[in-house]
Amino acid sequence: MTPSTKLRSDADWVADIGSAGDQRDAALGELRQVLMGGLRRAFQSAAGALLEDCTQDALVRISTQFHTFRGDSRFVTWALSIATRCVLTEMRRARWKDVSLDQMAAAGELLPDPTPAGSADTGQDRTRLMKIMHDAIATELTGRQREVILAELGGAPVDEIAARLGTNRNALYKLVYDARVRLRGAILRAGWEATYVRSLIGGG
């Protein structure tokens, strides 16, 4: 007898999705309902077709990656996080779909709010650091590197930046990596300690 969704344990989900035939189909069918319900509650204004597509995309991924579930959270929570990332990615792509590279770069030229979460001193340090970074972007980078880094700072997705440039992700990553090396050097020369910089803006 197949457990109901409410009674199904994490081990049941993994075992049933990893099985074959009706048992697997039943588990994926129940999981589909769970994911759709979760996405509808989380994204009430999103189009139904988008939620349907992301639910299906998540099910395909889960059906091939279920063995990577580590048990750090409930299985349905893990599954819903996969579907949620899909929705957020698609919404982000839609936001930038008709935005030119120049507009993307313009968004990245804006300095951040000087009072983010944390102490006032930390907020001021982050603003000073971003000012140094923007100055370095203007003086240390090539024109193409400058456009890409500013677009990235503005929140544009990598795929959309690559599409505007007529290139692929790998080529773009190489360009971004080289630009970041130059920026890191400029920041360190300005007297900032690398560990503290990472604590302010994240990243490695």
N, C-alpha and C positions, 0 to 999 in steps of 0.2 A: 504493500500500500504506500503510495507516495505521500509524504507529509504535506500538510497545507502550508501556505505561505507564512502564516502566523506561527506555526509550530516548527517550521523548517530551521534546523540549526545551520551554522556556518559550514560544518562538515557535510551536512546533507546537500547544501547548494553545490559545493565543490564536487562531491561524488556524483550527484545527478547530472550536472552539466558536463561532467567528464565521462558520463556513460554514453549509451547509444540508443537510438530508437525512440519509443514513446516516452520513456523516462526522461530523456534529455529534452525532448520537445516540450513536455509538460513543464519542466523546470524553467526553460527559457520563456515559455508563454506566461508563466506566473511572474517571472522577473520583469518581463516587458510591462505588465500592468503596474508593478511597483515603480519602475522607472518613469513611466508616463505620469503616474500620480504625483511623484516627487517633483518632476520637472514642471508640471502644471501649477503646483503650489509655489514653486520658486520663481517661475517666470510667467506670471499671470498675463502679462501684456504681449508675450511672444506669440508668433503665429503658430497655429496647430501643426502646420506642415513642417516647420522647423523642428518642433519638439519630436514629431514622429520620425523625422530623418535622423536626429541625434540619438533617439532611443534605439533605432535600428543599427546605427553605427556602433553604439556602445555594446549592443548584444553581439555583434560580429567580433568586436575586440575581446569581450569577456569570454566568448565561446572558444577563443584560441589562446587566451592569456589567463584563464582561471587558475592555472597551476602557479601563477606568480603571486596569488593572494597569500599574504603573510599573517593575517589575523590580527593586525594592529588595530583594526576596527571591525564592526560587524560586516559581513559579506555584502549585505544590501547597501550599506553606507559606502563601501569601496566601489561597488558597481555604480551607485548614483554619482559618485565623484567623477567617474569616467564620462558619464552622460552629461554632467554639468559642464565639464571642461569643453565638451563638444559645442554646447550651446553658447558658452561665452566666447569661444573661438569664432564661431560663425557670426555672432552679433558684432564682434570686433571687426571682422572682415567687412561686414555690411557697412559699418560706420566709415571705413576708409576706402570703400570701393571706388568712389568717384573723386577722390582727393588726389591732387597732383603731388609730385615729389616736392615741388617748391612749397606747397601748402603744408606738407608733412614737416619739412625742415623749419618752416616758420613757427609751427607749434612747439618745436624743440628749442626755440630761441628764448622762450619764456622762462624766467627764473622761478623756482618753486616758492610756495607759501613759506615765509620765514618762520612760521610757528607751527611745524608739524607736531605729531604726538611726541611727547618727551619734554625735557626741560627747555626753558627759554634759551639757555646757553647752547644746548645741542642744536636747537633750531637756527640760531644765529651762525653757528659753525657750519651747518649744512648750507646755508645761504652763501657764506663766504667761499666755501669749497666749490659750490656750483658756479659762482662768479669766476673763480680761477679756472675752472674747467671750460667755461664758455670762452674765456680769453684765450685759452690754449687751443680750443677748437678753431678760433679765428686765425691763429698765428702758426700753429704746428702742423695742421693737416692739409692735405691736398683738397682741391675743390670737391672731388667726388667723395672723399672720406668725410668732408665736412657735411655734405648733404645727407649722407647715410647716417652718421652719428646723430645729427640734429633730428632726423626723422625718427630714429630709434628713441631718442630722449622724449620726443613728442608722443610716443606711444604707438607708433605705426607698426603693424605686424611685419615680420621679416618677409613673409611671402609677398605682401603688397609692395614693399620696398623693392624686392627683387624684380617684380613684374614691371614696375616703372622704369627700372634700369635695363630691362631686357636681358637679365642674367638669371643664374640659378642660386639656390641657397648656399651651396658650397663655395662658390666664388664670392658671394656676399659675406659669408662668415670670415673668409680670408681677409677681405678688405676691412671688415669691422675689427678683426683681431689686430691687424697692423695699426689701425687708428687708436685702439685702446692702449697699445704699447706706448705710442707717442704721448697720449694723454697721461698715462700713469707716470711716465718719466717727468713730464712737466709738473705734475702735482707733487711728486717727491722732491723735485728741485726747489719747489716753493716752501719746503720745510714741513710738509705734512707726513705723519707717520702712517705707513700702509695699513696697519691693523685698525687704526682709528678711522681712516678713510672708508674701509670696508664696513665698519659699524654705522657710518653715516649714510652711505648710499647702497650698501649691499654689494654682493658679487665677490668674485675671487681675485 
